[in-house]
Amino acid sequence: VSAGHYTSYSKHVVTNEWYYFNDDTVKKEAPNTDECVNEYIFFYQKR
């Protein structure tokens, strides 16, 4: 993606830990459900 500001949360399937991705920064952080009112979710699974 070439423009804009993108963030996401991802949950590790083995450790069940949440990670927050913010452009070039990654930190261990669970999502705040009060802030996630207009979010999209996609599920990807390797075949």
mmJSON file of the N, C-alpha and C atoms, coordinates in Angstrom:
{"data_MODEL":{"atom_site":{
"group_PDB":["ATOM","ATOM","ATOM","ATOM","ATOM","ATOM","ATOM","ATOM","ATOM","ATOM","ATOM","ATOM","ATOM","ATOM","ATOM","ATOM","ATOM","ATOM","ATOM","ATOM","ATOM","ATOM","ATOM","ATOM","ATOM","ATOM","ATOM","ATOM","ATOM","ATOM","ATOM","ATOM","ATOM","ATOM","ATOM","ATOM","ATOM","ATOM","ATOM","ATOM","ATOM","ATOM","ATOM","ATOM","ATOM","ATOM","ATOM","ATOM","ATOM","ATOM","ATOM","ATOM","ATOM","ATOM","ATOM","ATOM","ATOM","ATOM","ATOM","ATOM","ATOM","ATOM","ATOM","ATOM","ATOM","ATOM","ATOM","ATOM","ATOM","ATOM","ATOM","ATOM","ATOM","ATOM","ATOM","ATOM","ATOM","ATOM","ATOM","ATOM","ATOM","ATOM","ATOM","ATOM","ATOM","ATOM","ATOM","ATOM","ATOM","ATOM","ATOM","ATOM","ATOM","ATOM","ATOM","ATOM","ATOM","ATOM","ATOM","ATOM","ATOM","ATOM","ATOM","ATOM","ATOM","ATOM","ATOM","ATOM","ATOM","ATOM","ATOM","ATOM","ATOM","ATOM","ATOM","ATOM","ATOM","ATOM","ATOM","ATOM","ATOM","ATOM","ATOM","ATOM","ATOM","ATOM","ATOM","ATOM","ATOM","ATOM","ATOM","ATOM","ATOM","ATOM","ATOM","ATOM","ATOM","ATOM","ATOM","ATOM","ATOM"],
"id":[1,2,3,4,5,6,7,8,9,10,11,12,13,14,15,16,17,18,19,20,21,22,23,24,25,26,27,28,29,30,31,32,33,34,35,36,37,38,39,40,41,42,43,44,45,46,47,48,49,50,51,52,53,54,55,56,57,58,59,60,61,62,63,64,65,66,67,68,69,70,71,72,73,74,75,76,77,78,79,80,81,82,83,84,85,86,87,88,89,90,91,92,93,94,95,96,97,98,99,100,101,102,103,104,105,106,107,108,109,110,111,112,113,114,115,116,117,118,119,120,121,122,123,124,125,126,127,128,129,130,131,132,133,134,135,136,137,138,139,140,141],
"type_symbol":["N","C","C","N","C","C","N","C","C","N","C","C","N","C","C","N","C","C","N","C","C","N","C","C","N","C","C","N","C","C","N","C","C","N","C","C","N","C","C","N","C","C","N","C","C","N","C","C","N","C","C","N","C","C","N","C","C","N","C","C","N","C","C","N","C","C","N","C","C","N","C","C","N","C","C","N","C","C","N","C","C","N","C","C","N","C","C","N","C","C","N","C","C","N","C","C","N","C","C","N","C","C","N","C","C","N","C","C","N","C","C","N","C","C","N","C","C","N","C","C","N","C","C","N","C","C","N","C","C","N","C","C","N","C","C","N","C","C","N","C","C"],
"label_atom_id":["N","CA","C","N","CA","C","N","CA","C","N","CA","C","N","CA","C","N","CA","C","N","CA","C","N","CA","C","N","CA","C","N","CA","C","N","CA","C","N","CA","C","N","CA","C","N","CA","C","N","CA","C","N","CA","C","N","CA","C","N","CA","C","N","CA","C","N","CA","C","N","CA","C","N","CA","C","N","CA","C","N","CA","C","N","CA","C","N","CA","C","N","CA","C","N","CA","C","N","CA","C","N","CA","C","N","CA","C","N","CA","C","N","CA","C","N","CA","C","N","CA","C","N","CA","C","N","CA","C","N","CA","C","N","CA","C","N","CA","C","N","CA","C","N","CA","C","N","CA","C","N","CA","C","N","CA","C","N","CA","C","N","CA","C"],
"label_alt_id":[null,null,null,null,null,null,null,null,null,null,null,null,null,null,null,null,null,null,null,null,null,null,null,null,null,null,null,null,null,null,null,null,null,null,null,null,null,null,null,null,null,null,null,null,null,null,null,null,null,null,null,null,null,null,null,null,null,null,null,null,null,null,null,null,null,null,null,null,null,null,null,null,null,null,null,null,null,null,null,null,null,null,null,null,null,null,null,null,null,null,null,null,null,null,null,null,null,null,null,null,null,null,null,null,null,null,null,null,null,null,null,null,null,null,null,null,null,null,null,null,null,null,null,null,null,null,null,null,null,null,null,null,null,null,null,null,null,null,null,null,null],
"label_comp_id":["VAL","VAL","VAL","SER","SER","SER","ALA","ALA","ALA","GLY","GLY","GLY","HIS","HIS","HIS","TYR","TYR","TYR","THR","THR","THR","SER","SER","SER","TYR","TYR","TYR","SER","SER","SER","LYS","LYS","LYS","HIS","HIS","HIS","VAL","VAL","VAL","VAL","VAL","VAL","THR","THR","THR","ASN","ASN","ASN","GLU","GLU","GLU","TRP","TRP","TRP","TYR","TYR","TYR","TYR","TYR","TYR","PHE","PHE","PHE","ASN","ASN","ASN","ASP","ASP","ASP","ASP","ASP","ASP","THR","THR","THR","VAL","VAL","VAL","LYS","LYS","LYS","LYS","LYS","LYS","GLU","GLU","GLU","ALA","ALA","ALA","PRO","PRO","PRO","ASN","ASN","ASN","THR","THR","THR","ASP","ASP","ASP","GLU","GLU","GLU","CYS","CYS","CYS","VAL","VAL","VAL","ASN","ASN","ASN","GLU","GLU","GLU","TYR","TYR","TYR","ILE","ILE","ILE","PHE","PHE","PHE","PHE","PHE","PHE","TYR","TYR","TYR","GLN","GLN","GLN","LYS","LYS","LYS","ARG","ARG","ARG"],
"label_asym_id":["A","A","A","A","A","A","A","A","A","A","A","A","A","A","A","A","A","A","A","A","A","A","A","A","A","A","A","A","A","A","A","A","A","A","A","A","A","A","A","A","A","A","A","A","A","A","A","A","A","A","A","A","A","A","A","A","A","A","A","A","A","A","A","A","A","A","A","A","A","A","A","A","A","A","A","A","A","A","A","A","A","A","A","A","A","A","A","A","A","A","A","A","A","A","A","A","A","A","A","A","A","A","A","A","A","A","A","A","A","A","A","A","A","A","A","A","A","A","A","A","A","A","A","A","A","A","A","A","A","A","A","A","A","A","A","A","A","A","A","A","A"],
"label_entity_id":["1","1","1","1","1","1","1","1","1","1","1","1","1","1","1","1","1","1","1","1","1","1","1","1","1","1","1","1","1","1","1","1","1","1","1","1","1","1","1","1","1","1","1","1","1","1","1","1","1","1","1","1","1","1","1","1","1","1","1","1","1","1","1","1","1","1","1","1","1","1","1","1","1","1","1","1","1","1","1","1","1","1","1","1","1","1","1","1","1","1","1","1","1","1","1","1","1","1","1","1","1","1","1","1","1","1","1","1","1","1","1","1","1","1","1","1","1","1","1","1","1","1","1","1","1","1","1","1","1","1","1","1","1","1","1","1","1","1","1","1","1"],
"label_seq_id":[1,1,1,2,2,2,3,3,3,4,4,4,5,5,5,6,6,6,7,7,7,8,8,8,9,9,9,10,10,10,11,11,11,12,12,12,13,13,13,14,14,14,15,15,15,16,16,16,17,17,17,18,18,18,19,19,19,20,20,20,21,21,21,22,22,22,23,23,23,24,24,24,25,25,25,26,26,26,27,27,27,28,28,28,29,29,29,30,30,30,31,31,31,32,32,32,33,33,33,34,34,34,35,35,35,36,36,36,37,37,37,38,38,38,39,39,39,40,40,40,41,41,41,42,42,42,43,43,43,44,44,44,45,45,45,46,46,46,47,47,47],
"pdbx_PDB_ins_code":[null,null,null,null,null,null,null,null,null,null,null,null,null,null,null,null,null,null,null,null,null,null,null,null,null,null,null,null,null,null,null,null,null,null,null,null,null,null,null,null,null,null,null,null,null,null,null,null,null,null,null,null,null,null,null,null,null,null,null,null,null,null,null,null,null,null,null,null,null,null,null,null,null,null,null,null,null,null,null,null,null,null,null,null,null,null,null,null,null,null,null,null,null,null,null,null,null,null,null,null,null,null,null,null,null,null,null,null,null,null,null,null,null,null,null,null,null,null,null,null,null,null,null,null,null,null,null,null,null,null,null,null,null,null,null,null,null,null,null,null,null],
"Cartn_x":[0.853,0.0,0.897,0.584,1.515,1.121,-0.042,-0.434,-1.3,-1.29,-2.138,-1.396,-2.137,-1.587,-2.359,-1.664,-2.324,-1.855,-2.794,-2.488,-3.284,-2.798,-3.547,-3.146,-4.012,-3.746,-3.726,-2.886,-2.802,-2.589,-3.276,-3.139,-2.36,-1.289,-0.451,-1.228,-1.304,-2.148,-1.591,-0.297,0.297,0.334,0.806,0.975,-0.258,-1.194,-2.398,-2.08,-0.911,-0.541,-0.931,-1.393,-1.777,-0.596,-0.518,0.512,-0.143,0.4,-0.097,0.942,0.526,1.393,1.002,1.967,1.732,2.85,2.594,3.597,4.868,5.932,7.191,7.432,6.416,6.555,5.648,6.177,5.389,5.589,4.477,4.605,3.531,3.813,2.862,1.785,0.554,-0.547,-1.872,-2.784,-4.121,-4.988,-5.935,-6.809,-7.759,-8.054,-9.039,-10.377,-11.305,-12.576,-13.399,-13.197,-13.921,-13.494,-12.265,-11.749,-11.998,-12.408,-12.541,-13.994,-14.569,-15.981,-16.199,-15.229,-15.366,-14.253,-13.941,-12.806,-13.249,-12.299,-12.485,-11.646,-12.087,-11.305,-11.214,-10.031,-9.78,-9.085,-9.437,-8.788,-8.052,-6.785,-5.963,-5.448,-5.491,-4.974,-4.175,-2.958,-2.099,-2.628,-2.667,-3.154,-2.007],
"Cartn_y":[-1.164,0.0,1.224,2.194,3.307,4.611,4.701,5.976,5.739,6.713,6.628,6.096,5.918,5.417,4.167,3.061,1.785,1.156,0.647,-0.066,-1.357,-2.328,-3.576,-4.293,-5.19,-6.086,-7.501,-8.328,-9.722,-10.586,-11.722,-12.638,-13.865,-14.164,-15.322,-16.593,-17.528,-18.711,-19.697,-19.672,-20.604,-20.012,-18.777,-18.157,-17.395,-17.126,-16.326,-14.903,-14.392,-13.024,-12.099,-10.899,-9.898,-8.996,-8.567,-7.638,-6.499,-5.307,-4.103,-3.651,-3.529,-3.11,-1.699,-0.782,0.619,1.072,1.009,1.323,0.512,1.108,0.37,-0.067,-0.011,-0.366,-1.545,-2.474,-3.607,-3.69,-3.817,-4.009,-4.962,-5.631,-6.561,-5.75,-5.81,-5.012,-5.589,-5.794,-6.283,-5.116,-5.362,-4.28,-3.809,-2.527,-1.931,-1.968,-2.759,-2.94,-1.663,-0.717,0.555,1.396,1.211,1.988,1.318,0.068,-0.705,-0.756,0.396,0.427,0.387,0.789,0.8,-0.002,-1.124,-1.91,-2.994,-3.43,-4.56,-5.712,-6.933,-8.092,-9.055,-9.572,-10.545,-11.744,-12.935,-14.156,-14.775,-15.053,-15.691,-17.007,-18.038,-19.335,-19.921,-20.328,-20.93,-22.314,-22.628,-23.942,-24.873],
"Cartn_z":[0.0,0.0,0.0,-0.836,-1.046,-0.366,0.225,0.828,2.057,2.957,4.136,5.337,6.397,7.662,8.036,8.165,8.394,9.699,10.474,11.71,11.734,12.501,12.632,13.91,14.329,15.441,14.895,15.481,15.073,16.307,16.354,17.49,17.042,17.757,17.45,17.786,16.847,17.035,18.056,18.303,19.261,20.671,20.794,22.115,22.586,21.674,21.963,22.41,22.063,22.392,21.245,21.581,20.596,20.271,18.999,18.55,17.783,17.968,17.306,16.287,15.033,13.933,13.521,13.545,13.212,12.279,10.991,9.971,10.211,10.731,10.902,12.342,13.199,14.608,14.955,15.75,16.242,17.746,18.486,19.928,20.418,21.53,22.11,22.817,22.289,22.839,22.371,23.282,22.943,22.487,21.575,21.117,22.213,22.194,23.095,22.365,22.839,22.125,22.043,22.951,22.89,21.689,21.223,20.099,18.754,18.74,17.502,17.036,16.728,16.347,14.837,14.046,12.583,11.925,12.473,12.004,11.028,10.227,9.325,9.832,9.528,9.931,8.754,8.548,7.496,8.122,7.669,8.135,6.958,7.163,6.141,6.691,5.851,6.261,5.112,5.424,4.412,4.068,2.784,2.34,2.078],
"occupancy":[1.0,1.0,1.0,1.0,1.0,1.0,1.0,1.0,1.0,1.0,1.0,1.0,1.0,1.0,1.0,1.0,1.0,1.0,1.0,1.0,1.0,1.0,1.0,1.0,1.0,1.0,1.0,1.0,1.0,1.0,1.0,1.0,1.0,1.0,1.0,1.0,1.0,1.0,1.0,1.0,1.0,1.0,1.0,1.0,1.0,1.0,1.0,1.0,1.0,1.0,1.0,1.0,1.0,1.0,1.0,1.0,1.0,1.0,1.0,1.0,1.0,1.0,1.0,1.0,1.0,1.0,1.0,1.0,1.0,1.0,1.0,1.0,1.0,1.0,1.0,1.0,1.0,1.0,1.0,1.0,1.0,1.0,1.0,1.0,1.0,1.0,1.0,1.0,1.0,1.0,1.0,1.0,1.0,1.0,1.0,1.0,1.0,1.0,1.0,1.0,1.0,1.0,1.0,1.0,1.0,1.0,1.0,1.0,1.0,1.0,1.0,1.0,1.0,1.0,1.0,1.0,1.0,1.0,1.0,1.0,1.0,1.0,1.0,1.0,1.0,1.0,1.0,1.0,1.0,1.0,1.0,1.0,1.0,1.0,1.0,1.0,1.0,1.0,1.0,1.0,1.0],
"B_iso_or_equiv":[0.0,0.0,0.0,0.0,0.0,0.0,0.0,0.0,0.0,0.0,0.0,0.0,0.0,0.0,0.0,0.0,0.0,0.0,0.0,0.0,0.0,0.0,0.0,0.0,0.0,0.0,0.0,0.0,0.0,0.0,0.0,0.0,0.0,0.0,0.0,0.0,0.0,0.0,0.0,0.0,0.0,0.0,0.0,0.0,0.0,0.0,0.0,0.0,0.0,0.0,0.0,0.0,0.0,0.0,0.0,0.0,0.0,0.0,0.0,0.0,0.0,0.0,0.0,0.0,0.0,0.0,0.0,0.0,0.0,0.0,0.0,0.0,0.0,0.0,0.0,0.0,0.0,0.0,0.0,0.0,0.0,0.0,0.0,0.0,0.0,0.0,0.0,0.0,0.0,0.0,0.0,0.0,0.0,0.0,0.0,0.0,0.0,0.0,0.0,0.0,0.0,0.0,0.0,0.0,0.0,0.0,0.0,0.0,0.0,0.0,0.0,0.0,0.0,0.0,0.0,0.0,0.0,0.0,0.0,0.0,0.0,0.0,0.0,0.0,0.0,0.0,0.0,0.0,0.0,0.0,0.0,0.0,0.0,0.0,0.0,0.0,0.0,0.0,0.0,0.0,0.0],
"pdbx_formal_charge":[null,null,null,null,null,null,null,null,null,null,null,null,null,null,null,null,null,null,null,null,null,null,null,null,null,null,null,null,null,null,null,null,null,null,null,null,null,null,null,null,null,null,null,null,null,null,null,null,null,null,null,null,null,null,null,null,null,null,null,null,null,null,null,null,null,null,null,null,null,null,null,null,null,null,null,null,null,null,null,null,null,null,null,null,null,null,null,null,null,null,null,null,null,null,null,null,null,null,null,null,null,null,null,null,null,null,null,null,null,null,null,null,null,null,null,null,null,null,null,null,null,null,null,null,null,null,null,null,null,null,null,null,null,null,null,null,null,null,null,null,null],
"auth_seq_id":[1,1,1,2,2,2,3,3,3,4,4,4,5,5,5,6,6,6,7,7,7,8,8,8,9,9,9,10,10,10,11,11,11,12,12,12,13,13,13,14,14,14,15,15,15,16,16,16,17,17,17,18,18,18,19,19,19,20,20,20,21,21,21,22,22,22,23,23,23,24,24,24,25,25,25,26,26,26,27,27,27,28,28,28,29,29,29,30,30,30,31,31,31,32,32,32,33,33,33,34,34,34,35,35,35,36,36,36,37,37,37,38,38,38,39,39,39,40,40,40,41,41,41,42,42,42,43,43,43,44,44,44,45,45,45,46,46,46,47,47,47],
"auth_comp_id":["VAL","VAL","VAL","SER","SER","SER","ALA","ALA","ALA","GLY","GLY","GLY","HIS","HIS","HIS","TYR","TYR","TYR","THR","THR","THR","SER","SER","SER","TYR","TYR","TYR","SER","SER","SER","LYS","LYS","LYS","HIS","HIS","HIS","VAL","VAL","VAL","VAL","VAL","VAL","THR","THR","THR","ASN","ASN","ASN","GLU","GLU","GLU","TRP","TRP","TRP","TYR","TYR","TYR","TYR","TYR","TYR","PHE","PHE","PHE","ASN","ASN","ASN","ASP","ASP","ASP","ASP","ASP","ASP","THR","THR","THR","VAL","VAL","VAL","LYS","LYS","LYS","LYS","LYS","LYS","GLU","GLU","GLU","ALA","ALA","ALA","PRO","PRO","PRO","ASN","ASN","ASN","THR","THR","THR","ASP","ASP","ASP","GLU","GLU","GLU","CYS","CYS","CYS","VAL","VAL","VAL","ASN","ASN","ASN","GLU","GLU","GLU","TYR","TYR","TYR","ILE","ILE","ILE","PHE","PHE","PHE","PHE","PHE","PHE","TYR","TYR","TYR","GLN","GLN","GLN","LYS","LYS","LYS","ARG","ARG","ARG"],
"auth_asym_id":["A","A","A","A","A","A","A","A","A","A","A","A","A","A","A","A","A","A","A","A","A","A","A","A","A","A","A","A","A","A","A","A","A","A","A","A","A","A","A","A","A","A","A","A","A","A","A","A","A","A","A","A","A","A","A","A","A","A","A","A","A","A","A","A","A","A","A","A","A","A","A","A","A","A","A","A","A","A","A","A","A","A","A","A","A","A","A","A","A","A","A","A","A","A","A","A","A","A","A","A","A","A","A","A","A","A","A","A","A","A","A","A","A","A","A","A","A","A","A","A","A","A","A","A","A","A","A","A","A","A","A","A","A","A","A","A","A","A","A","A","A"],
"auth_atom_id":["N","CA","C","N","CA","C","N","CA","C","N","CA","C","N","CA","C","N","CA","C","N","CA","C","N","CA","C","N","CA","C","N","CA","C","N","CA","C","N","CA","C","N","CA","C","N","CA","C","N","CA","C","N","CA","C","N","CA","C","N","CA","C","N","CA","C","N","CA","C","N","CA","C","N","CA","C","N","CA","C","N","CA","C","N","CA","C","N","CA","C","N","CA","C","N","CA","C","N","CA","C","N","CA","C","N","CA","C","N","CA","C","N","CA","C","N","CA","C","N","CA","C","N","CA","C","N","CA","C","N","CA","C","N","CA","C","N","CA","C","N","CA","C","N","CA","C","N","CA","C","N","CA","C","N","CA","C","N","CA","C","N","CA","C"],
"pdbx_PDB_model_num":[1,1,1,1,1,1,1,1,1,1,1,1,1,1,1,1,1,1,1,1,1,1,1,1,1,1,1,1,1,1,1,1,1,1,1,1,1,1,1,1,1,1,1,1,1,1,1,1,1,1,1,1,1,1,1,1,1,1,1,1,1,1,1,1,1,1,1,1,1,1,1,1,1,1,1,1,1,1,1,1,1,1,1,1,1,1,1,1,1,1,1,1,1,1,1,1,1,1,1,1,1,1,1,1,1,1,1,1,1,1,1,1,1,1,1,1,1,1,1,1,1,1,1,1,1,1,1,1,1,1,1,1,1,1,1,1,1,1,1,1,1]
}}}
